[in-house]
């Protein structure tokens, strides 16, 4: 979930677009790509590297332990931490880039990778291959961090979109856990209604969706469509988008989801205040790497289920999404030290012992095999969920083109307008496509 109040959403969307424009405008500050591989010779002198990431307090604490472990092995290298939560991360990073103060190591998201790469901000990590090994990454997974054959990010973890079910609530109200190998979206809503009715309205059937692009990507892929094509052009049709919002609106009117005002209030509170985390809904759409945090917050038995399917959906619509990437500044003055730190994060068992599955199930298959027996029961279940999903997983969606990082704000804005009756699904679909196209065009200027 992403937190934006209704009255702030227009501002958030505008700020997102402004951030991308500012980044584009500052492209001249970034180093131009070069075919010459950097010299990877560690210095004997003191070296300081800046490292930026987003996350919660748990992630911050674990990452600082990682830094301490690395510094113990490399006493002349100091890692300077720079972190914030998701909401402020991209504004802070774009401001740093605009000032020419690019962090040496950057935790990067898929939706932003192409924007920063296109502006020359990110290093070609292929030039670090003598130190930074990627041989234990499946080609398809590693390829999610590559654009036009250039490796700009090393995938940290993998996850998949899920429906989280609260088994304790289902048992309490006498509702059977659905068969997620066969259920459809209609089955999902019918079960959610059953819970809401059995509880007398004490809990909601399911959280609403439509506030980020994961659910939309799944819906489009089930309808033989996609958000973008291989050329970075918008591929989604107004019909498919309108159908997505129409289905959500019908579910809300039928009582399967909470009242829109309650939904938006919870959206502003983040994961800890969500209906799922507070045990006030039986189902909710989440990413698989959020299961542990949700379980910790709710204290109840939460189960990850496959996403329901649309009737007639083709095989291969499910996909693995990188939880995030490790990227590096193209302007770093210390490529050898950057490569050494990235290799530590990506390939060392010492780092794996600290990270476990906090940033998702490891994308590095050797590290995943090493760490799985050490995971707690919940995260072992998540690994099993992703393994079981593998036969149904198709190719990853086309990379988000430059400017596409604003999509969450645009989706959030239009979902709110649909839920509050300010736009019809058809109007939202047309407006969404217009705003997203404008964002892509602005980034290309």
TORKOL-4160 file (C-alpha; in steps of 0.2 Angstrom, whole numbers, padded with zeros to 4 digits, m for minus):
445
<pt num="1" X="0000" Y="0000" Z="0000"/>
<pt num="2" X="0005" Y="0018" Z="m0003"/>
<pt num="3" X="0000" Y="0032" Z="0008"/>
<pt num="4" X="m0008" Y="0047" Z="0001"/>
<pt num="5" X="m0023" Y="0057" Z="0008"/>
<pt num="6" X="m0037" Y="0061" Z="m0004"/>
<pt num="7" X="m0034" Y="0080" Z="m0004"/>
<pt num="8" X="m0015" Y="0078" Z="m0006"/>
<pt num="9" X="m0016" Y="0066" Z="m0021"/>
<pt num="10" X="m0016" Y="0080" Z="m0035"/>
<pt num="11" X="m0001" Y="0088" Z="m0027"/>
<pt num="12" X="0008" Y="0071" Z="m0026"/>
<pt num="13" X="0005" Y="0067" Z="m0044"/>
<pt num="14" X="0011" Y="0085" Z="m0049"/>
<pt num="15" X="0027" Y="0082" Z="m0038"/>
<pt num="16" X="0030" Y="0065" Z="m0046"/>
<pt num="17" X="0030" Y="0073" Z="m0063"/>
<pt num="18" X="0040" Y="0088" Z="m0057"/>
<pt num="19" X="0053" Y="0076" Z="m0050"/>
<pt num="20" X="0055" Y="0067" Z="m0067"/>
<pt num="21" X="0056" Y="0083" Z="m0076"/>
<pt num="22" X="0070" Y="0089" Z="m0064"/>
<pt num="23" X="0079" Y="0073" Z="m0066"/>
<pt num="24" X="0078" Y="0075" Z="m0085"/>
<pt num="25" X="0084" Y="0093" Z="m0084"/>
<pt num="26" X="0099" Y="0088" Z="m0074"/>
<pt num="27" X="0105" Y="0074" Z="m0086"/>
<pt num="28" X="0119" Y="0085" Z="m0091"/>
<pt num="29" X="0127" Y="0083" Z="m0073"/>
<pt num="30" X="0128" Y="0065" Z="m0076"/>
<pt num="31" X="0143" Y="0056" Z="m0083"/>
<pt num="32" X="0142" Y="0051" Z="m0101"/>
<pt num="33" X="0142" Y="0032" Z="m0104"/>
<pt num="34" X="0159" Y="0025" Z="m0110"/>
<pt num="35" X="0165" Y="0009" Z="m0118"/>
<pt num="36" X="0180" Y="0009" Z="m0107"/>
<pt num="37" X="0179" Y="m0002" Z="m0092"/>
<pt num="38" X="0184" Y="0006" Z="m0075"/>
<pt num="39" X="0200" Y="0001" Z="m0067"/>
<pt num="40" X="0196" Y="m0010" Z="m0052"/>
<pt num="41" X="0211" Y="m0008" Z="m0041"/>
<pt num="42" X="0206" Y="m0006" Z="m0022"/>
<pt num="43" X="0214" Y="0009" Z="m0014"/>
<pt num="44" X="0225" Y="0008" Z="0002"/>
<pt num="45" X="0220" Y="0025" Z="0007"/>
<pt num="46" X="0204" Y="0029" Z="0016"/>
<pt num="47" X="0188" Y="0029" Z="0005"/>
<pt num="48" X="0171" Y="0034" Z="0009"/>
<pt num="49" X="0156" Y="0028" Z="m0001"/>
<pt num="50" X="0138" Y="0035" Z="0001"/>
<pt num="51" X="0124" Y="0022" Z="0001"/>
<pt num="52" X="0106" Y="0027" Z="m0001"/>
<pt num="53" X="0090" Y="0016" Z="0002"/>
<pt num="54" X="0072" Y="0017" Z="0007"/>
<pt num="55" X="0063" Y="0006" Z="0020"/>
<pt num="56" X="0056" Y="0005" Z="0037"/>
<pt num="57" X="0066" Y="0005" Z="0054"/>
<pt num="58" X="0069" Y="m0014" Z="0053"/>
<pt num="59" X="0077" Y="m0012" Z="0036"/>
<pt num="60" X="0087" Y="0002" Z="0042"/>
<pt num="61" X="0094" Y="m0008" Z="0057"/>
<pt num="62" X="0098" Y="m0023" Z="0046"/>
<pt num="63" X="0107" Y="m0012" Z="0033"/>
<pt num="64" X="0117" Y="m0004" Z="0046"/>
<pt num="65" X="0123" Y="m0021" Z="0052"/>
<pt num="66" X="0128" Y="m0025" Z="0034"/>
<pt num="67" X="0138" Y="m0010" Z="0033"/>
<pt num="68" X="0147" Y="m0013" Z="0049"/>
<pt num="69" X="0151" Y="m0031" Z="0044"/>
<pt num="70" X="0158" Y="m0025" Z="0027"/>
<pt num="71" X="0168" Y="m0011" Z="0036"/>
<pt num="72" X="0175" Y="m0024" Z="0048"/>
<pt num="73" X="0182" Y="m0033" Z="0033"/>
<pt num="74" X="0188" Y="m0017" Z="0024"/>
<pt num="75" X="0194" Y="m0005" Z="0037"/>
<pt num="76" X="0199" Y="0008" Z="0025"/>
<pt num="77" X="0182" Y="0009" Z="0017"/>
<pt num="78" X="0168" Y="0019" Z="0026"/>
<pt num="79" X="0150" Y="0017" Z="0020"/>
<pt num="80" X="0140" Y="0033" Z="0023"/>
<pt num="81" X="0121" Y="0028" Z="0026"/>
<pt num="82" X="0108" Y="0039" Z="0018"/>
<pt num="83" X="0090" Y="0032" Z="0020"/>
<pt num="84" X="0072" Y="0037" Z="0021"/>
<pt num="85" X="0055" Y="0030" Z="0019"/>
<pt num="86" X="0047" Y="0026" Z="0002"/>
<pt num="87" X="0037" Y="0042" Z="0002"/>
<pt num="88" X="0052" Y="0054" Z="0002"/>
<pt num="89" X="0065" Y="0043" Z="m0006"/>
<pt num="90" X="0063" Y="0048" Z="m0024"/>
<pt num="91" X="0062" Y="0067" Z="m0021"/>
<pt num="92" X="0077" Y="0066" Z="m0010"/>
<pt num="93" X="0087" Y="0056" Z="m0023"/>
<pt num="94" X="0082" Y="0067" Z="m0038"/>
<pt num="95" X="0087" Y="0082" Z="m0028"/>
<pt num="96" X="0104" Y="0075" Z="m0025"/>
<pt num="97" X="0106" Y="0070" Z="m0043"/>
<pt num="98" X="0101" Y="0088" Z="m0048"/>
<pt num="99" X="0114" Y="0095" Z="m0037"/>
<pt num="100" X="0127" Y="0083" Z="m0044"/>
<pt num="101" X="0129" Y="0074" Z="m0028"/>
<pt num="102" X="0124" Y="0056" Z="m0033"/>
<pt num="103" X="0126" Y="0042" Z="m0020"/>
<pt num="104" X="0139" Y="0029" Z="m0025"/>
<pt num="105" X="0127" Y="0015" Z="m0021"/>
<pt num="106" X="0109" Y="0016" Z="m0025"/>
<pt num="107" X="0094" Y="0005" Z="m0020"/>
<pt num="108" X="0084" Y="0006" Z="m0036"/>
<pt num="109" X="0066" Y="0002" Z="m0041"/>
<pt num="110" X="0061" Y="m0005" Z="m0057"/>
<pt num="111" X="0049" Y="0009" Z="m0061"/>
<pt num="112" X="0063" Y="0021" Z="m0060"/>
<pt num="113" X="0078" Y="0011" Z="m0067"/>
<pt num="114" X="0076" Y="0017" Z="m0085"/>
<pt num="115" X="0073" Y="0035" Z="m0080"/>
<pt num="116" X="0089" Y="0036" Z="m0071"/>
<pt num="117" X="0099" Y="0025" Z="m0083"/>
<pt num="118" X="0093" Y="0036" Z="m0098"/>
<pt num="119" X="0100" Y="0051" Z="m0090"/>
<pt num="120" X="0117" Y="0044" Z="m0088"/>
<pt num="121" X="0115" Y="0043" Z="m0069"/>
<pt num="122" X="0118" Y="0024" Z="m0067"/>
<pt num="123" X="0134" Y="0014" Z="m0070"/>
<pt num="124" X="0135" Y="0000" Z="m0082"/>
<pt num="125" X="0138" Y="m0014" Z="m0070"/>
<pt num="126" X="0145" Y="m0026" Z="m0083"/>
<pt num="127" X="0161" Y="m0016" Z="m0082"/>
<pt num="128" X="0162" Y="m0022" Z="m0064"/>
<pt num="129" X="0161" Y="m0041" Z="m0068"/>
<pt num="130" X="0179" Y="m0044" Z="m0063"/>
<pt num="131" X="0174" Y="m0041" Z="m0045"/>
<pt num="132" X="0155" Y="m0041" Z="m0045"/>
<pt num="133" X="0149" Y="m0059" Z="m0050"/>
<pt num="134" X="0131" Y="m0062" Z="m0057"/>
<pt num="135" X="0134" Y="m0080" Z="m0062"/>
<pt num="136" X="0122" Y="m0087" Z="m0049"/>
<pt num="137" X="0107" Y="m0076" Z="m0056"/>
<pt num="138" X="0095" Y="m0084" Z="m0068"/>
<pt num="139" X="0096" Y="m0075" Z="m0085"/>
<pt num="140" X="0078" Y="m0070" Z="m0085"/>
<pt num="141" X="0079" Y="m0063" Z="m0067"/>
<pt num="142" X="0096" Y="m0054" Z="m0071"/>
<pt num="143" X="0088" Y="m0047" Z="m0087"/>
<pt num="144" X="0075" Y="m0037" Z="m0077"/>
<pt num="145" X="0090" Y="m0025" Z="m0072"/>
<pt num="146" X="0096" Y="m0023" Z="m0090"/>
<pt num="147" X="0091" Y="m0011" Z="m0103"/>
<pt num="148" X="0096" Y="m0013" Z="m0121"/>
<pt num="149" X="0109" Y="m0026" Z="m0115"/>
<pt num="150" X="0117" Y="m0014" Z="m0102"/>
<pt num="151" X="0116" Y="m0020" Z="m0084"/>
<pt num="152" X="0111" Y="m0006" Z="m0073"/>
<pt num="153" X="0104" Y="m0015" Z="m0058"/>
<pt num="154" X="0107" Y="m0032" Z="m0049"/>
<pt num="155" X="0091" Y="m0039" Z="m0043"/>
<pt num="156" X="0091" Y="m0041" Z="m0024"/>
<pt num="157" X="0075" Y="m0052" Z="m0022"/>
<pt num="158" X="0060" Y="m0058" Z="m0031"/>
<pt num="159" X="0042" Y="m0058" Z="m0026"/>
<pt num="160" X="0025" Y="m0059" Z="m0034"/>
<pt num="161" X="0008" Y="m0051" Z="m0032"/>
<pt num="162" X="m0003" Y="m0061" Z="m0020"/>
<pt num="163" X="m0019" Y="m0061" Z="m0011"/>
<pt num="164" X="m0016" Y="m0062" Z="0007"/>
<pt num="165" X="m0030" Y="m0072" Z="0017"/>
<pt num="166" X="m0032" Y="m0071" Z="0035"/>
<pt num="167" X="m0035" Y="m0089" Z="0040"/>
<pt num="168" X="m0040" Y="m0085" Z="0058"/>
<pt num="169" X="m0054" Y="m0073" Z="0052"/>
<pt num="170" X="m0060" Y="m0086" Z="0039"/>
<pt num="171" X="m0061" Y="m0099" Z="0053"/>
<pt num="172" X="m0070" Y="m0087" Z="0065"/>
<pt num="173" X="m0084" Y="m0084" Z="0052"/>
<pt num="174" X="m0085" Y="m0102" Z="0045"/>
<pt num="175" X="m0079" Y="m0097" Z="0028"/>
<pt num="176" X="m0068" Y="m0110" Z="0018"/>
<pt num="177" X="m0051" Y="m0105" Z="0012"/>
<pt num="178" X="m0053" Y="m0104" Z="m0007"/>
<pt num="179" X="m0044" Y="m0115" Z="m0019"/>
<pt num="180" X="m0032" Y="m0103" Z="m0027"/>
<pt num="181" X="m0027" Y="m0114" Z="m0041"/>
<pt num="182" X="m0045" Y="m0113" Z="m0048"/>
<pt num="183" X="m0053" Y="m0097" Z="m0041"/>
<pt num="184" X="m0058" Y="m0083" Z="m0052"/>
<pt num="185" X="m0061" Y="m0064" Z="m0048"/>
<pt num="186" X="m0080" Y="m0068" Z="m0047"/>
<pt num="187" X="m0076" Y="m0081" Z="m0034"/>
<pt num="188" X="m0064" Y="m0069" Z="m0025"/>
<pt num="189" X="m0078" Y="m0056" Z="m0023"/>
<pt num="190" X="m0091" Y="m0069" Z="m0018"/>
<pt num="191" X="m0080" Y="m0076" Z="m0004"/>
<pt num="192" X="m0076" Y="m0058" Z="0002"/>
<pt num="193" X="m0095" Y="m0054" Z="0002"/>
<pt num="194" X="m0098" Y="m0070" Z="0012"/>
<pt num="195" X="m0086" Y="m0065" Z="0025"/>
<pt num="196" X="m0093" Y="m0047" Z="0027"/>
<pt num="197" X="m0111" Y="m0054" Z="0029"/>
<pt num="198" X="m0105" Y="m0068" Z="0041"/>
<pt num="199" X="m0097" Y="m0055" Z="0052"/>
<pt num="200" X="m0112" Y="m0043" Z="0051"/>
<pt num="201" X="m0100" Y="m0030" Z="0044"/>
<pt num="202" X="m0088" Y="m0031" Z="0059"/>
<pt num="203" X="m0074" Y="m0035" Z="0046"/>
<pt num="204" X="m0072" Y="m0031" Z="0027"/>
<pt num="205" X="m0071" Y="m0045" Z="0015"/>
<pt num="206" X="m0056" Y="m0038" Z="0006"/>
<pt num="207" X="m0046" Y="m0022" Z="0005"/>
<pt num="208" X="m0049" Y="m0012" Z="m0010"/>
<pt num="209" X="m0035" Y="m0012" Z="m0024"/>
<pt num="210" X="m0030" Y="0000" Z="m0037"/>
<pt num="211" X="m0017" Y="0011" Z="m0029"/>
<pt num="212" X="m0002" Y="0004" Z="m0037"/>
<pt num="213" X="0003" Y="m0004" Z="m0053"/>
<pt num="214" X="0006" Y="m0022" Z="m0047"/>
<pt num="215" X="m0013" Y="m0027" Z="m0048"/>
<pt num="216" X="m0015" Y="m0018" Z="m0064"/>
<pt num="217" X="m0001" Y="m0027" Z="m0072"/>
<pt num="218" X="m0009" Y="m0044" Z="m0067"/>
<pt num="219" X="m0026" Y="m0038" Z="m0073"/>
<pt num="220" X="m0019" Y="m0033" Z="m0090"/>
<pt num="221" X="m0009" Y="m0049" Z="m0093"/>
<pt num="222" X="m0024" Y="m0059" Z="m0089"/>
<pt num="223" X="m0033" Y="m0050" Z="m0103"/>
<pt num="224" X="m0018" Y="m0053" Z="m0116"/>
<pt num="225" X="m0013" Y="m0035" Z="m0114"/>
<pt num="226" X="0001" Y="m0026" Z="m0105"/>
<pt num="227" X="0005" Y="m0009" Z="m0098"/>
<pt num="228" X="0020" Y="m0006" Z="m0110"/>
<pt num="229" X="0026" Y="m0014" Z="m0125"/>
<pt num="230" X="0044" Y="m0019" Z="m0129"/>
<pt num="231" X="0047" Y="m0001" Z="m0137"/>
<pt num="232" X="0042" Y="0008" Z="m0121"/>
<pt num="233" X="0025" Y="0013" Z="m0128"/>
<pt num="234" X="0009" Y="0012" Z="m0119"/>
<pt num="235" X="0000" Y="m0004" Z="m0124"/>
<pt num="236" X="m0015" Y="m0005" Z="m0112"/>
<pt num="237" X="m0032" Y="m0001" Z="m0120"/>
<pt num="238" X="m0046" Y="0010" Z="m0113"/>
<pt num="239" X="m0057" Y="m0005" Z="m0113"/>
<pt num="240" X="m0046" Y="m0015" Z="m0102"/>
<pt num="241" X="m0042" Y="m0001" Z="m0090"/>
<pt num="242" X="m0061" Y="0003" Z="m0088"/>
<pt num="243" X="m0065" Y="m0015" Z="m0085"/>
<pt num="244" X="m0052" Y="m0015" Z="m0071"/>
<pt num="245" X="m0060" Y="0000" Z="m0062"/>
<pt num="246" X="m0078" Y="m0006" Z="m0066"/>
<pt num="247" X="m0074" Y="m0022" Z="m0057"/>
<pt num="248" X="m0067" Y="m0013" Z="m0042"/>
<pt num="249" X="m0082" Y="m0001" Z="m0042"/>
<pt num="250" X="m0095" Y="m0015" Z="m0043"/>
<pt num="251" X="m0086" Y="m0025" Z="m0029"/>
<pt num="252" X="m0087" Y="m0009" Z="m0018"/>
<pt num="253" X="m0105" Y="m0006" Z="m0022"/>
<pt num="254" X="m0109" Y="m0025" Z="m0017"/>
<pt num="255" X="m0101" Y="m0023" Z="0000"/>
<pt num="256" X="m0085" Y="m0034" Z="m0003"/>
<pt num="257" X="m0074" Y="m0019" Z="0000"/>
<pt num="258" X="m0074" Y="m0006" Z="0013"/>
<pt num="259" X="m0083" Y="0011" Z="0011"/>
<pt num="260" X="m0072" Y="0022" Z="0000"/>
<pt num="261" X="m0069" Y="0035" Z="0014"/>
<pt num="262" X="m0062" Y="0021" Z="0025"/>
<pt num="263" X="m0051" Y="0014" Z="0011"/>
<pt num="264" X="m0043" Y="0031" Z="0008"/>
<pt num="265" X="m0040" Y="0034" Z="0026"/>
<pt num="266" X="m0032" Y="0017" Z="0028"/>
<pt num="267" X="m0021" Y="0020" Z="0012"/>
<pt num="268" X="m0014" Y="0036" Z="0021"/>
<pt num="269" X="m0008" Y="0025" Z="0036"/>
<pt num="270" X="0003" Y="0013" Z="0026"/>
<pt num="271" X="0005" Y="m0006" Z="0030"/>
<pt num="272" X="0004" Y="m0005" Z="0049"/>
<pt num="273" X="m0013" Y="0003" Z="0048"/>
<pt num="274" X="m0020" Y="m0007" Z="0034"/>
<pt num="275" X="m0036" Y="m0018" Z="0035"/>
<pt num="276" X="m0025" Y="m0033" Z="0033"/>
<pt num="277" X="m0012" Y="m0028" Z="0047"/>
<pt num="278" X="m0026" Y="m0024" Z="0059"/>
<pt num="279" X="m0037" Y="m0039" Z="0056"/>
<pt num="280" X="m0051" Y="m0029" Z="0049"/>
<pt num="281" X="m0052" Y="m0038" Z="0032"/>
<pt num="282" X="m0051" Y="m0056" Z="0027"/>
<pt num="283" X="m0042" Y="m0053" Z="0011"/>
<pt num="284" X="m0030" Y="m0040" Z="0004"/>
<pt num="285" X="m0019" Y="m0038" Z="m0012"/>
<pt num="286" X="0000" Y="m0037" Z="m0007"/>
<pt num="287" X="0017" Y="m0042" Z="m0013"/>
<pt num="288" X="0024" Y="m0058" Z="m0007"/>
<pt num="289" X="0039" Y="m0050" Z="0002"/>
<pt num="290" X="0026" Y="m0041" Z="0013"/>
<pt num="291" X="0020" Y="m0057" Z="0021"/>
<pt num="292" X="0032" Y="m0056" Z="0036"/>
<pt num="293" X="0028" Y="m0038" Z="0040"/>
<pt num="294" X="0009" Y="m0041" Z="0039"/>
<pt num="295" X="0011" Y="m0057" Z="0050"/>
<pt num="296" X="0021" Y="m0047" Z="0063"/>
<pt num="297" X="0008" Y="m0033" Z="0063"/>
<pt num="298" X="m0008" Y="m0044" Z="0063"/>
<pt num="299" X="m0002" Y="m0058" Z="0075"/>
<pt num="300" X="m0013" Y="m0069" Z="0065"/>
<pt num="301" X="m0011" Y="m0083" Z="0052"/>
<pt num="302" X="m0010" Y="m0075" Z="0036"/>
<pt num="303" X="m0008" Y="m0085" Z="0020"/>
<pt num="304" X="m0002" Y="m0080" Z="0003"/>
<pt num="305" X="m0014" Y="m0085" Z="m0011"/>
<pt num="306" X="m0012" Y="m0085" Z="m0030"/>
<pt num="307" X="m0020" Y="m0070" Z="m0038"/>
<pt num="308" X="m0038" Y="m0074" Z="m0045"/>
<pt num="309" X="m0039" Y="m0077" Z="m0064"/>
<pt num="310" X="m0050" Y="m0069" Z="m0077"/>
<pt num="311" X="m0060" Y="m0082" Z="m0087"/>
<pt num="312" X="m0051" Y="m0087" Z="m0102"/>
<pt num="313" X="m0034" Y="m0080" Z="m0096"/>
<pt num="314" X="m0019" Y="m0086" Z="m0106"/>
<pt num="315" X="m0005" Y="m0096" Z="m0097"/>
<pt num="316" X="0010" Y="m0086" Z="m0091"/>
<pt num="317" X="0001" Y="m0071" Z="m0085"/>
<pt num="318" X="0009" Y="m0072" Z="m0068"/>
<pt num="319" X="0027" Y="m0065" Z="m0066"/>
<pt num="320" X="0041" Y="m0062" Z="m0054"/>
<pt num="321" X="0045" Y="m0044" Z="m0050"/>
<pt num="322" X="0062" Y="m0039" Z="m0043"/>
<pt num="323" X="0059" Y="m0032" Z="m0026"/>
<pt num="324" X="0073" Y="m0019" Z="m0030"/>
<pt num="325" X="0090" Y="m0018" Z="m0037"/>
<pt num="326" X="0107" Y="m0013" Z="m0032"/>
<pt num="327" X="0114" Y="0001" Z="m0043"/>
<pt num="328" X="0129" Y="0012" Z="m0044"/>
<pt num="329" X="0133" Y="0030" Z="m0049"/>
<pt num="330" X="0141" Y="0032" Z="m0066"/>
<pt num="331" X="0150" Y="0046" Z="m0058"/>
<pt num="332" X="0158" Y="0037" Z="m0043"/>
<pt num="333" X="0176" Y="0040" Z="m0040"/>
<pt num="334" X="0179" Y="0023" Z="m0032"/>
<pt num="335" X="0172" Y="0009" Z="m0044"/>
<pt num="336" X="0183" Y="m0004" Z="m0037"/>
<pt num="337" X="0176" Y="m0001" Z="m0019"/>
<pt num="338" X="0158" Y="0000" Z="m0026"/>
<pt num="339" X="0160" Y="m0016" Z="m0035"/>
<pt num="340" X="0167" Y="m0024" Z="m0019"/>
<pt num="341" X="0153" Y="m0018" Z="m0008"/>
<pt num="342" X="0140" Y="m0024" Z="m0021"/>
<pt num="343" X="0148" Y="m0041" Z="m0022"/>
<pt num="344" X="0147" Y="m0042" Z="m0003"/>
<pt num="345" X="0128" Y="m0038" Z="m0004"/>
<pt num="346" X="0124" Y="m0049" Z="m0018"/>
<pt num="347" X="0135" Y="m0064" Z="m0016"/>
<pt num="348" X="0142" Y="m0066" Z="0002"/>
<pt num="349" X="0134" Y="m0078" Z="0015"/>
<pt num="350" X="0138" Y="m0066" Z="0028"/>
<pt num="351" X="0127" Y="m0053" Z="0020"/>
<pt num="352" X="0114" Y="m0066" Z="0017"/>
<pt num="353" X="0114" Y="m0071" Z="0036"/>
<pt num="354" X="0109" Y="m0053" Z="0040"/>
<pt num="355" X="0097" Y="m0050" Z="0026"/>
<pt num="356" X="0088" Y="m0066" Z="0026"/>
<pt num="357" X="0072" Y="m0062" Z="0016"/>
<pt num="358" X="0070" Y="m0044" Z="0022"/>
<pt num="359" X="0072" Y="m0037" Z="0004"/>
<pt num="360" X="0063" Y="m0052" Z="m0004"/>
<pt num="361" X="0067" Y="m0070" Z="m0007"/>
<pt num="362" X="0085" Y="m0069" Z="m0014"/>
<pt num="363" X="0086" Y="m0068" Z="m0033"/>
<pt num="364" X="0103" Y="m0076" Z="m0032"/>
<pt num="365" X="0099" Y="m0094" Z="m0033"/>
<pt num="366" X="0115" Y="m0100" Z="m0023"/>
<pt num="367" X="0111" Y="m0088" Z="m0009"/>
<pt num="368" X="0093" Y="m0093" Z="m0009"/>
<pt num="369" X="0097" Y="m0111" Z="m0007"/>
<pt num="370" X="0110" Y="m0107" Z="0007"/>
<pt num="371" X="0097" Y="m0096" Z="0016"/>
<pt num="372" X="0081" Y="m0105" Z="0015"/>
<pt num="373" X="0084" Y="m0118" Z="0029"/>
<pt num="374" X="0088" Y="m0103" Z="0040"/>
<pt num="375" X="0072" Y="m0094" Z="0037"/>
<pt num="376" X="0058" Y="m0094" Z="0049"/>
<pt num="377" X="0042" Y="m0103" Z="0045"/>
<pt num="378" X="0033" Y="m0089" Z="0037"/>
<pt num="379" X="0047" Y="m0085" Z="0025"/>
<pt num="380" X="0050" Y="m0103" Z="0021"/>
<pt num="381" X="0032" Y="m0103" Z="0016"/>
<pt num="382" X="0034" Y="m0088" Z="0005"/>
<pt num="383" X="0049" Y="m0097" Z="m0004"/>
<pt num="384" X="0038" Y="m0112" Z="m0006"/>
<pt num="385" X="0024" Y="m0101" Z="m0013"/>
<pt num="386" X="0036" Y="m0093" Z="m0026"/>
<pt num="387" X="0043" Y="m0110" Z="m0031"/>
<pt num="388" X="0025" Y="m0117" Z="m0033"/>
<pt num="389" X="0020" Y="m0103" Z="m0044"/>
<pt num="390" X="0035" Y="m0105" Z="m0056"/>
<pt num="391" X="0026" Y="m0116" Z="m0069"/>
<pt num="392" X="0013" Y="m0102" Z="m0071"/>
<pt num="393" X="0026" Y="m0088" Z="m0072"/>
<pt num="394" X="0028" Y="m0080" Z="m0089"/>
<pt num="395" X="0041" Y="m0067" Z="m0095"/>
<pt num="396" X="0042" Y="m0051" Z="m0084"/>
<pt num="397" X="0033" Y="m0036" Z="m0090"/>
<pt num="398" X="0042" Y="m0024" Z="m0102"/>
<pt num="399" X="0053" Y="m0012" Z="m0093"/>
<pt num="400" X="0045" Y="0004" Z="m0087"/>
<pt num="401" X="0050" Y="0018" Z="m0099"/>
<pt num="402" X="0058" Y="0034" Z="m0093"/>
<pt num="403" X="0045" Y="0045" Z="m0085"/>
<pt num="404" X="0034" Y="0030" Z="m0080"/>
<pt num="405" X="0039" Y="0031" Z="m0062"/>
<pt num="406" X="0025" Y="0043" Z="m0059"/>
<pt num="407" X="0012" Y="0029" Z="m0063"/>
<pt num="408" X="0008" Y="0025" Z="m0044"/>
<pt num="409" X="0002" Y="0043" Z="m0041"/>
<pt num="410" X="m0008" Y="0043" Z="m0057"/>
<pt num="411" X="m0016" Y="0026" Z="m0053"/>
<pt num="412" X="m0020" Y="0032" Z="m0035"/>
<pt num="413" X="m0028" Y="0048" Z="m0041"/>
<pt num="414" X="m0039" Y="0040" Z="m0053"/>
<pt num="415" X="m0044" Y="0025" Z="m0042"/>
<pt num="416" X="m0050" Y="0038" Z="m0029"/>
<pt num="417" X="m0060" Y="0048" Z="m0041"/>
<pt num="418" X="m0069" Y="0032" Z="m0047"/>
<pt num="419" X="m0072" Y="0026" Z="m0029"/>
<pt num="420" X="m0079" Y="0043" Z="m0025"/>
<pt num="421" X="m0090" Y="0045" Z="m0041"/>
<pt num="422" X="m0080" Y="0059" Z="m0048"/>
<pt num="423" X="m0076" Y="0049" Z="m0063"/>
<pt num="424" X="m0084" Y="0035" Z="m0072"/>
<pt num="425" X="m0072" Y="0020" Z="m0076"/>
<pt num="426" X="m0072" Y="0025" Z="m0094"/>
<pt num="427" X="m0067" Y="0043" Z="m0090"/>
<pt num="428" X="m0054" Y="0037" Z="m0078"/>
<pt num="429" X="m0047" Y="0025" Z="m0092"/>
<pt num="430" X="m0046" Y="0039" Z="m0105"/>
<pt num="431" X="m0038" Y="0052" Z="m0092"/>
<pt num="432" X="m0026" Y="0039" Z="m0085"/>
<pt num="433" X="m0019" Y="0036" Z="m0103"/>
<pt num="434" X="m0018" Y="0054" Z="m0107"/>
<pt num="435" X="m0008" Y="0058" Z="m0091"/>
<pt num="436" X="0004" Y="0043" Z="m0092"/>
<pt num="437" X="0007" Y="0047" Z="m0110"/>
<pt num="438" X="0011" Y="0065" Z="m0106"/>
<pt num="439" X="0023" Y="0059" Z="m0092"/>
<pt num="440" X="0032" Y="0049" Z="m0105"/>
<pt num="441" X="0033" Y="0063" Z="m0117"/>
<pt num="442" X="0039" Y="0075" Z="m0104"/>
<pt num="443" X="0053" Y="0063" Z="m0100"/>
<pt num="444" X="0059" Y="0062" Z="m0118"/>
<pt num="445" X="0061" Y="0080" Z="m0120"/>
